[in-house]
Amino acid sequence: MNATQHEQSVQRRFTDIISGRGIESASRHHKVYNRLLFYRFEEVIENAFARLRPLVEPHEWNSLIAGFIQHGGRSPYIWQLPNEFRKYAADKIALPFARDLLWFEWIEIELMMQKPREQQAKTLRWNRPATLSPTARIKKLAYPVHDKGSDASLPTAQKAAYPLLVYLEPETHRVMFLEITPFMYKVLKSLKKKTTPKEAVRLVAKAYGEKSGEVSEIIRPVLERFYALGILI
């Protein structure tokens, strides 16, 4: 066995040990390291998904953590580990609302790590392109996971459409969420393409068979408020 093959063999052995494979033949020190690694991953992920954790059976949760360690994280930043777990676990948790709840709990972390941007103009310009800020997200959920008081009833919740706006409040640096109408969801989605607010409202109003001018009178103050909050830039 040459030096390269030996190095590869050692690396595979190390991966097997820290992921739990081959642990039966590992030394006592390796076993201790394996448990420490498991608990560290578990601590980070449980803190990130504090609402989801009690809804998953303990044996299923432990299996997910062990599988994720074996799968391997790729980000060098510990705060991004929950997002990697979210992607890994989304199709593996036997709960219909798991994908939505994983996204909702992760997005709170992601937005808290963002820095609010200063607006270039004091007010929203109706005929100038606008877009959703990096400190805001829109998502059409299938389950009401944004209702933090209903976790116990989530397993029996009916699948529906819940358009949601989540954003970082500049002054308090808190993550806020707002359930919005399907109409507003489509307007904000249009603005993600950097169209003008006027054109976005016109296009959505046309799709709904409404008059653009009448709809604009209702929607414009709301979009201006969103701009003032840094939701739009």
Backbone as CSV, one residue per row, in Angstrom:
resi,resn,N_x,N_y,N_z,CA_x,CA_y,CA_z,C_x,C_y,C_z
1,MET,0.853,-1.199,0.000,0.000,0.000,0.000,0.887,1.246,0.000
2,ASN,0.716,2.110,-1.019,1.524,3.315,-1.073,0.975,4.380,-0.122
3,ALA,1.679,5.554,-0.045,1.326,6.604,0.909,-0.072,7.156,0.648
4,THR,-0.420,7.305,-0.636,-1.728,7.852,-0.990,-2.854,6.912,-0.569
5,GLN,-2.660,5.634,-0.848,-3.662,4.633,-0.474,-3.825,4.555,1.041
6,HIS,-2.693,4.660,1.743,-2.744,4.623,3.210,-3.526,5.820,3.742
7,GLU,-3.251,6.999,3.175,-3.953,8.219,3.608,-5.447,8.095,3.348
8,GLN,-5.808,7.536,2.203,-7.216,7.349,1.885,-7.871,6.364,2.842
9,SER,-7.133,5.318,3.178,-7.641,4.309,4.098,-7.882,4.907,5.483
10,VAL,-6.931,5.714,5.949,-7.071,6.372,7.256,-8.253,7.328,7.244
11,GLN,-8.405,8.061,6.167,-9.499,9.026,6.067,-10.851,8.321,6.081
12,ARG,-10.949,7.194,5.343,-12.201,6.431,5.350,-12.497,5.889,6.735
13,ARG,-11.456,5.443,7.414,-11.611,4.901,8.770,-12.107,5.986,9.727
14,PHE,-11.502,7.158,9.604,-11.901,8.270,10.470,-13.357,8.649,10.218
15,THR,-13.754,8.697,8.939,-15.140,9.020,8.585,-16.103,7.985,9.145
16,ASP,-15.722,6.703,9.048,-16.564,5.637,9.589,-16.755,5.792,11.091
17,ILE,-15.674,6.155,11.769,-15.744,6.261,13.229,-16.634,7.405,13.665
18,ILE,-16.438,8.597,13.084,-17.211,9.755,13.551,-18.659,9.689,13.094
19,SER,-18.946,8.888,12.050,-20.324,8.757,11.598,-21.044,7.596,12.263
20,GLY,-20.305,6.788,13.018,-20.932,5.682,13.723,-20.720,4.335,13.070
21,ARG,-20.221,4.326,11.844,-19.961,3.058,11.164,-18.638,2.481,11.679
22,GLY,-18.614,1.203,11.965,-17.379,0.582,12.432,-17.036,0.952,13.857
23,ILE,-17.997,1.535,14.579,-17.703,2.007,15.927,-17.412,0.854,16.893
24,GLU,-17.910,-0.347,16.542,-17.723,-1.479,17.443,-16.251,-1.843,17.599
25,SER,-15.430,-1.497,16.604,-14.015,-1.834,16.679,-13.150,-0.613,16.976
26,ALA,-13.777,0.510,17.247,-13.022,1.722,17.520,-12.464,1.688,18.931
27,SER,-11.430,2.454,19.150,-10.860,2.544,20.489,-11.789,3.323,21.396
28,ARG,-11.539,3.264,22.684,-12.375,3.973,23.654,-12.389,5.470,23.372
29,HIS,-11.230,6.017,22.999,-11.147,7.448,22.725,-11.984,7.824,21.502
30,HIS,-11.976,6.972,20.504,-12.772,7.245,19.314,-14.261,7.188,19.629
31,LYS,-14.635,6.261,20.507,-16.035,6.163,20.903,-16.490,7.430,21.629
32,VAL,-15.618,7.918,22.494,-15.926,9.159,23.208,-16.076,10.308,22.222
33,TYR,-15.150,10.384,21.262,-15.221,11.450,20.264,-16.507,11.365,19.457
34,ASN,-16.880,10.124,19.103,-18.104,9.925,18.333,-19.326,10.452,19.085
35,ARG,-19.404,10.162,20.381,-20.540,10.629,21.170,-20.521,12.148,21.307
36,LEU,-19.344,12.715,21.500,-19.241,14.175,21.611,-19.694,14.853,20.324
37,LEU,-19.282,14.277,19.199,-19.681,14.835,17.906,-21.191,14.752,17.734
38,PHE,-21.764,13.597,18.099,-23.216,13.429,17.998,-23.935,14.464,18.840
39,TYR,-23.495,14.628,20.088,-24.164,15.576,20.979,-24.021,17.008,20.504
40,ARG,-22.888,17.332,19.886,-22.689,18.704,19.380,-23.640,18.979,18.223
41,PHE,-23.724,18.042,17.293,-24.653,18.194,16.181,-26.082,18.269,16.703
42,GLU,-26.400,17.374,17.619,-27.751,17.324,18.170,-28.109,18.647,18.854
43,GLU,-27.176,19.214,19.606,-27.419,20.466,20.315,-27.735,21.604,19.345
44,VAL,-26.915,21.729,18.308,-27.109,22.810,17.326,-28.445,22.645,16.609
45,ILE,-28.745,21.436,16.174,-29.960,21.190,15.395,-31.210,21.301,16.256
46,GLU,-31.151,20.796,17.491,-32.319,20.898,18.375,-32.621,22.345,18.729
47,ASN,-31.591,23.155,18.949,-31.812,24.570,19.236,-32.431,25.291,18.042
48,ALA,-32.013,24.878,16.846,-32.532,25.518,15.630,-33.977,25.114,15.359
49,PHE,-34.312,23.861,15.639,-35.647,23.347,15.339,-36.361,22.935,16.632
50,ALA,-36.430,23.900,17.542,-36.987,23.647,18.873,-38.468,23.293,18.838
51,ARG,-39.191,23.766,17.844,-40.620,23.453,17.733,-40.843,22.090,17.080
52,LEU,-40.040,21.767,16.100,-40.205,20.492,15.406,-39.778,19.318,16.272
53,ARG,-38.711,19.500,17.045,-38.130,18.385,17.806,-39.157,17.615,18.649
54,PRO,-40.019,18.256,19.440,-40.959,17.477,20.268,-42.020,16.726,19.461
55,LEU,-42.169,17.091,18.185,-43.196,16.458,17.356,-42.688,15.217,16.635
56,VAL,-41.389,14.972,16.737,-40.767,13.810,16.081,-40.438,12.770,17.150
57,GLU,-40.721,11.511,16.855,-40.422,10.431,17.799,-38.921,10.399,18.113
58,PRO,-38.544,10.203,19.396,-37.124,10.237,19.786,-36.224,9.329,18.956
59,HIS,-36.657,8.093,18.692,-35.808,7.180,17.919,-35.636,7.675,16.482
60,GLU,-36.696,8.282,15.939,-36.616,8.822,14.573,-35.666,10.009,14.542
61,TRP,-35.738,10.841,15.578,-34.875,12.026,15.637,-33.407,11.618,15.745
62,ASN,-33.110,10.680,16.634,-31.729,10.217,16.792,-31.195,9.606,15.504
63,SER,-32.055,8.891,14.803,-31.660,8.293,13.528,-31.357,9.374,12.496
64,LEU,-32.141,10.454,12.514,-31.911,11.575,11.596,-30.567,12.243,11.869
65,ILE,-30.265,12.461,13.154,-28.999,13.100,13.512,-27.822,12.225,13.066
66,ALA,-27.910,10.940,13.384,-26.834,10.019,13.005,-26.670,9.957,11.489
67,GLY,-27.790,9.913,10.777,-27.734,9.882,9.319,-27.160,11.156,8.740
68,PHE,-27.478,12.281,9.361,-26.965,13.562,8.880,-25.461,13.668,9.092
69,ILE,-24.985,13.187,10.233,-23.537,13.180,10.482,-22.833,12.332,9.434
70,GLN,-23.415,11.198,9.134,-22.837,10.320,8.113,-22.888,10.978,6.736
71,HIS,-23.983,11.673,6.477,-24.136,12.408,5.207,-23.063,13.473,5.080
72,GLY,-22.778,14.158,6.198,-21.697,15.144,6.223,-22.149,16.545,5.896
73,GLY,-21.782,17.501,6.755,-22.061,18.911,6.495,-20.990,19.499,5.598
74,ARG,-21.355,20.457,4.799,-20.403,21.029,3.850,-20.038,22.476,4.160
75,SER,-20.866,23.156,4.939,-20.587,24.558,5.228,-19.551,24.685,6.345
76,PRO,-18.627,25.642,6.232,-17.649,25.858,7.309,-18.234,26.665,8.463
77,TYR,-19.467,27.153,8.306,-20.092,28.001,9.322,-21.139,27.213,10.102
78,ILE,-20.980,27.202,11.426,-21.863,26.404,12.264,-23.310,26.877,12.184
79,TRP,-23.539,28.180,11.950,-24.909,28.691,11.923,-25.666,28.228,10.677
80,GLN,-24.926,27.768,9.653,-25.570,27.274,8.441,-25.866,25.773,8.492
81,LEU,-25.404,25.127,9.553,-25.633,23.697,9.711,-27.127,23.343,9.713
82,PRO,-27.990,24.115,10.391,-29.424,23.801,10.363,-30.021,23.803,8.957
83,ASN,-29.525,24.653,8.084,-30.055,24.677,6.720,-29.686,23.398,5.975
84,GLU,-28.485,22.904,6.214,-28.085,21.644,5.596,-28.923,20.495,6.149
85,PHE,-29.189,20.534,7.453,-30.042,19.507,8.049,-31.455,19.591,7.488
86,ARG,-31.955,20.802,7.311,-33.300,21.010,6.742,-33.420,20.326,5.383
87,LYS,-32.448,20.532,4.538,-32.475,19.936,3.204,-32.360,18.411,3.275
88,TYR,-31.546,17.950,4.202,-31.350,16.509,4.355,-32.609,15.830,4.886
89,ALA,-33.264,16.456,5.874,-34.355,15.803,6.603,-35.740,16.034,6.008
90,ALA,-35.878,16.976,5.104,-37.210,17.373,4.613,-38.054,16.206,4.120
91,ASP,-37.446,15.268,3.428,-38.192,14.130,2.874,-38.101,12.881,3.744
92,LYS,-37.478,13.016,4.913,-37.255,11.840,5.748,-38.117,11.836,7.013
93,ILE,-38.716,12.957,7.350,-39.542,13.034,8.550,-40.986,12.691,8.187
94,ALA,-41.552,11.759,8.915,-42.888,11.250,8.585,-44.001,12.139,9.138
95,LEU,-43.911,13.422,8.838,-44.945,14.386,9.227,-45.251,15.245,8.003
96,PRO,-46.506,15.412,7.627,-46.825,16.157,6.402,-46.398,17.621,6.430
97,PHE,-46.332,18.210,7.616,-45.996,19.630,7.738,-44.512,19.865,8.000
98,ALA,-43.712,18.788,8.042,-42.301,18.901,8.421,-41.528,19.844,7.498
99,ARG,-41.754,19.737,6.195,-41.024,20.591,5.249,-41.292,22.070,5.526
100,ASP,-42.553,22.414,5.775,-42.897,23.815,6.055,-42.281,24.291,7.366
101,LEU,-42.348,23.465,8.396,-41.827,23.870,9.702,-40.304,23.967,9.683
102,LEU,-39.656,23.062,8.985,-38.201,23.154,8.824,-37.824,24.472,8.152
103,TRP,-38.553,24.820,7.104,-38.266,26.081,6.403,-38.503,27.272,7.322
104,PHE,-39.629,27.281,8.026,-39.987,28.430,8.853,-38.983,28.642,9.987
105,GLU,-38.570,27.564,10.638,-37.616,27.722,11.740,-36.233,28.116,11.223
106,TRP,-35.863,27.605,10.051,-34.564,27.970,9.488,-34.554,29.426,9.043
107,ILE,-35.633,29.890,8.410,-35.628,31.231,7.838,-35.494,32.282,8.927
108,GLU,-35.975,31.993,10.128,-35.785,32.922,11.245,-34.301,33.088,11.552
109,ILE,-33.557,31.989,11.511,-32.115,32.057,11.749,-31.425,32.816,10.627
110,GLU,-31.771,32.465,9.396,-31.112,33.097,8.246,-31.311,34.610,8.236
111,LEU,-32.535,35.054,8.508,-32.802,36.486,8.478,-32.130,37.217,9.637
112,MET,-32.043,36.574,10.797,-31.370,37.204,11.929,-29.886,37.422,11.656
113,MET,-29.333,36.647,10.745,-27.920,36.779,10.402,-27.680,37.835,9.327
114,GLN,-28.755,38.417,8.807,-28.639,39.432,7.763,-28.493,40.826,8.379
115,LYS,-27.938,41.716,7.616,-27.798,43.113,8.036,-28.763,43.969,7.224
116,PRO,-29.671,44.702,7.886,-30.629,45.539,7.145,-29.917,46.544,6.247
117,ARG,-30.463,46.742,5.058,-29.871,47.693,4.117,-30.508,49.070,4.266
118,GLU,-29.698,50.090,4.041,-30.234,51.445,4.064,-30.906,51.744,2.726
119,GLN,-32.059,52.387,2.803,-32.795,52.717,1.592,-32.116,53.868,0.844
120,GLN,-32.109,53.778,-0.492,-31.516,54.833,-1.304,-32.458,56.023,-1.459
121,ALA,-33.739,55.749,-1.378,-34.735,56.824,-1.470,-35.614,56.784,-0.225
122,LYS,-36.187,57.919,0.138,-36.995,58.005,1.357,-38.337,57.307,1.208
123,THR,-38.894,57.347,0.013,-40.205,56.732,-0.208,-40.177,55.835,-1.450
124,LEU,-41.123,54.939,-1.510,-41.241,54.044,-2.650,-41.603,54.827,-3.908
125,ARG,-40.907,54.580,-4.988,-41.186,55.242,-6.259,-42.042,54.313,-7.114
126,TRP,-43.239,54.728,-7.389,-44.245,53.898,-8.034,-43.844,53.462,-9.433
127,ASN,-43.077,54.315,-10.121,-42.688,54.016,-11.505,-41.229,53.599,-11.645
128,ARG,-40.585,53.301,-10.513,-39.200,52.827,-10.539,-39.153,51.369,-10.076
129,PRO,-38.258,50.564,-10.649,-38.183,49.160,-10.243,-37.945,49.011,-8.739
130,ALA,-38.603,48.052,-8.155,-38.412,47.708,-6.743,-38.334,46.195,-6.642
131,THR,-37.775,45.730,-5.566,-37.657,44.282,-5.392,-37.703,43.935,-3.909
132,LEU,-37.867,42.660,-3.625,-37.895,42.188,-2.256,-36.480,42.286,-1.670
133,SER,-36.382,42.766,-0.447,-35.094,42.929,0.216,-34.480,41.572,0.554
134,PRO,-33.149,41.505,0.668,-32.504,40.275,1.140,-32.910,39.915,2.570
135,THR,-33.506,40.869,3.286,-33.950,40.605,4.659,-35.436,40.274,4.712
136,ALA,-36.001,39.834,3.595,-37.418,39.448,3.549,-37.583,38.221,2.656
137,ARG,-38.570,37.422,2.971,-38.881,36.233,2.182,-40.391,36.091,2.043
138,ILE,-40.828,35.539,0.931,-42.229,35.165,0.778,-42.281,33.673,0.512
139,LYS,-43.329,33.036,1.008,-43.445,31.590,0.862,-44.915,31.216,0.937
140,LYS,-45.333,30.317,0.066,-46.699,29.800,0.127,-46.630,28.458,0.852
141,LEU,-47.032,28.488,2.114,-46.996,27.294,2.947,-48.234,26.438,2.716
142,ALA,-48.096,25.154,3.013,-49.228,24.234,2.889,-49.886,23.964,4.241
143,TYR,-49.168,24.325,5.328,-49.695,24.116,6.672,-49.423,25.368,7.515
144,PRO,-50.269,25.640,8.530,-50.142,26.889,9.310,-49.032,26.833,10.352
145,VAL,-47.816,26.570,9.938,-46.703,26.449,10.884,-46.286,27.801,11.464
146,HIS,-46.746,28.892,10.846,-46.416,30.213,11.369,-47.224,30.563,12.608
147,ASP,-48.280,29.806,12.874,-49.072,30.002,14.082,-48.378,29.242,15.206
148,LYS,-47.539,29.926,15.951,-46.680,29.269,16.930,-47.454,28.692,18.116
149,GLY,-48.706,29.073,18.248,-49.493,28.546,19.350,-50.261,27.289,19.009
150,SER,-50.103,26.797,17.776,-50.912,25.650,17.335,-50.102,24.388,17.085
151,ASP,-48.907,24.285,17.672,-48.055,23.124,17.405,-48.743,21.811,17.752
152,ALA,-49.511,21.800,18.840,-50.165,20.567,19.260,-51.207,20.098,18.253
153,SER,-51.795,21.049,17.517,-52.834,20.694,16.549,-52.293,20.537,15.126
154,LEU,-51.010,20.757,14.924,-50.434,20.622,13.581,-50.633,19.224,12.976
155,PRO,-50.499,18.152,13.766,-50.680,16.821,13.163,-52.064,16.600,12.550
156,THR,-53.061,17.386,12.981,-54.412,17.229,12.429,-54.810,18.407,11.540
157,ALA,-53.871,19.311,11.287,-54.175,20.490,10.460,-54.452,20.087,9.022
158,GLN,-55.408,20.806,8.416,-55.758,20.538,7.031,-54.810,21.267,6.075
159,LYS,-54.440,20.582,5.023,-53.582,21.199,4.019,-54.361,22.280,3.278
160,ALA,-53.734,23.440,3.121,-54.370,24.578,2.444,-53.259,25.473,1.896
161,ALA,-53.603,26.704,1.544,-52.609,27.659,1.048,-52.484,28.795,2.054
162,TYR,-51.264,29.023,2.521,-50.987,30.081,3.487,-49.852,30.954,2.952
163,PRO,-50.160,31.994,2.166,-49.104,32.894,1.681,-48.520,33.676,2.866
164,LEU,-47.203,33.680,2.973,-46.558,34.267,4.140,-45.428,35.214,3.735
165,LEU,-45.344,36.313,4.469,-44.230,37.252,4.341,-43.457,37.207,5.654
166,VAL,-42.154,36.951,5.574,-41.285,36.939,6.749,-40.199,37.975,6.515
167,TYR,-39.942,38.815,7.528,-38.965,39.890,7.323,-38.250,40.254,8.616
168,LEU,-37.106,40.869,8.458,-36.318,41.347,9.586,-36.681,42.801,9.856
169,GLU,-37.142,43.061,11.068,-37.509,44.426,11.443,-36.227,45.206,11.746
170,PRO,-35.961,46.304,11.019,-34.674,47.005,11.143,-34.380,47.543,12.547
171,GLU,-35.380,48.137,13.191,-35.137,48.796,14.468,-34.897,47.810,15.605
172,THR,-35.675,46.740,15.648,-35.570,45.777,16.748,-34.706,44.582,16.415
173,HIS,-34.430,44.383,15.139,-33.689,43.222,14.638,-34.408,41.929,15.010
174,ARG,-35.721,42.002,15.053,-36.538,40.810,15.279,-37.093,40.307,13.952
175,VAL,-37.278,39.000,13.865,-37.884,38.423,12.675,-39.396,38.410,12.870
176,MET,-40.093,39.045,11.940,-41.542,39.172,12.008,-42.159,38.383,10.848
177,PHE,-43.409,37.987,11.007,-44.097,37.314,9.908,-45.509,37.848,9.782
178,LEU,-45.995,37.803,8.568,-47.310,38.342,8.266,-47.974,37.469,7.214
179,GLU,-49.159,36.953,7.529,-49.906,36.197,6.530,-50.544,37.197,5.569
180,ILE,-50.278,37.048,4.300,-50.739,38.007,3.303,-51.766,37.358,2.378
181,THR,-52.439,38.183,1.596,-53.446,37.668,0.665,-52.756,37.055,-0.554
182,PRO,-53.435,36.172,-1.266,-52.872,35.623,-2.502,-52.522,36.727,-3.508
183,PHE,-53.340,37.793,-3.511,-53.078,38.909,-4.421,-51.742,39.568,-4.078
184,MET,-51.535,39.876,-2.788,-50.291,40.522,-2.370,-49.100,39.601,-2.598
185,TYR,-49.301,38.311,-2.391,-48.227,37.351,-2.641,-47.753,37.437,-4.092
186,LYS,-48.701,37.516,-5.015,-48.339,37.579,-6.434,-47.674,38.910,-6.788
187,VAL,-48.118,39.979,-6.139,-47.477,41.278,-6.378,-46.022,41.231,-5.919
188,LEU,-45.794,40.740,-4.709,-44.428,40.664,-4.189,-43.574,39.710,-5.013
189,LYS,-44.179,38.646,-5.492,-43.447,37.712,-6.344,-43.046,38.379,-7.657
190,SER,-43.928,39.228,-8.196,-43.606,39.972,-9.416,-42.468,40.953,-9.167
191,LEU,-42.455,41.547,-7.967,-41.412,42.522,-7.651,-40.047,41.860,-7.476
192,LYS,-40.020,40.551,-7.225,-38.750,39.843,-7.145,-38.029,39.884,-8.482
193,LYS,-38.785,40.159,-9.552,-38.198,40.243,-10.888,-37.793,41.673,-11.239
194,LYS,-37.820,42.559,-10.223,-37.401,43.954,-10.362,-38.264,44.729,-11.351
195,THR,-39.546,44.461,-11.330,-40.461,45.280,-12.113,-40.872,46.483,-11.266
196,THR,-41.632,47.418,-11.824,-42.083,48.565,-11.032,-43.323,48.167,-10.241
197,PRO,-43.549,48.789,-9.090,-44.772,48.503,-8.331,-46.036,48.714,-9.157
198,LYS,-46.053,49.759,-9.954,-47.217,50.059,-10.783,-47.502,48.928,-11.768
199,GLU,-46.439,48.434,-12.408,-46.604,47.365,-13.391,-46.980,46.051,-12.708
200,ALA,-46.394,45.783,-11.543,-46.700,44.549,-10.819,-48.176,44.504,-10.435
201,VAL,-48.686,45.614,-9.918,-50.098,45.673,-9.533,-50.988,45.541,-10.761
202,ARG,-50.601,46.178,-11.855,-51.406,46.121,-13.079,-51.511,44.684,-13.585
203,LEU,-50.383,43.963,-13.601,-50.370,42.596,-14.104,-51.217,41.660,-13.241
204,VAL,-51.093,41.808,-11.916,-51.847,40.929,-11.017,-53.333,41.279,-11.062
205,ALA,-53.642,42.570,-11.129,-55.047,42.993,-11.221,-55.693,42.432,-12.487
206,LYS,-54.953,42.457,-13.582,-55.453,41.914,-14.842,-55.736,40.417,-14.706
207,ALA,-54.834,39.696,-14.030,-55.015,38.251,-13.843,-56.257,37.950,-13.013
208,TYR,-56.603,38.867,-12.117,-57.787,38.687,-11.265,-59.040,39.310,-11.872
209,GLY,-58.901,39.951,-13.033,-60.042,40.596,-13.666,-60.492,41.857,-12.961
210,GLU,-59.541,42.538,-12.302,-59.843,43.767,-11.564,-59.270,44.976,-12.304
211,LYS,-59.805,46.150,-11.979,-59.307,47.388,-12.573,-58.055,47.840,-11.824
212,SER,-57.003,48.105,-12.571,-55.712,48.437,-11.987,-55.776,49.685,-11.098
213,GLY,-56.475,50.710,-11.575,-56.538,51.962,-10.817,-57.173,51.788,-9.451
214,GLU,-58.262,51.052,-9.393,-58.970,50.842,-8.124,-58.125,50.004,-7.161
215,VAL,-57.477,48.986,-7.705,-56.643,48.120,-6.863,-55.429,48.891,-6.341
216,SER,-54.864,49.741,-7.183,-53.679,50.509,-6.797,-53.945,51.388,-5.582
217,GLU,-55.132,51.945,-5.489,-55.475,52.802,-4.355,-55.427,52.035,-3.039
218,ILE,-55.708,50.732,-3.111,-55.696,49.895,-1.904,-54.294,49.363,-1.619
219,ILE,-53.610,48.938,-2.682,-52.320,48.270,-2.530,-51.164,49.241,-2.304
220,ARG,-51.230,50.413,-2.920,-50.088,51.333,-2.855,-49.689,51.703,-1.429
221,PRO,-50.605,52.079,-0.535,-50.186,52.412,0.839,-49.516,51.237,1.556
222,VAL,-49.951,50.028,1.244,-49.351,48.846,1.874,-47.919,48.648,1.381
223,LEU,-47.709,48.790,0.080,-46.364,48.656,-0.478,-45.447,49.768,0.035
224,GLU,-45.987,50.952,0.212,-45.184,52.050,0.759,-44.770,51.753,2.194
225,ARG,-45.678,51.125,2.939,-45.351,50.726,4.303,-44.275,49.636,4.289
226,PHE,-44.386,48.704,3.371,-43.374,47.657,3.234,-42.014,48.258,2.910
227,TYR,-42.011,49.289,2.093,-40.753,49.961,1.737,-40.161,50.637,2.968
228,ALA,-40.996,51.277,3.738,-40.515,51.951,4.951,-39.934,50.965,5.962
229,LEU,-40.446,49.740,5.958,-39.948,48.705,6.870,-38.724,47.976,6.319
230,GLY,-38.311,48.308,5.105,-37.163,47.656,4.501,-37.478,46.322,3.861
231,ILE,-38.768,46.007,3.730,-39.177,44.758,3.077,-38.928,44.853,1.584
232,LEU,-39.151,46.033,1.034,-38.856,46.318,-0.363,-37.680,47.292,-0.446
233,ILE,-36.921,47.186,-1.499,-35.810,48.097,-1.713,-35.823,48.582,-3.157
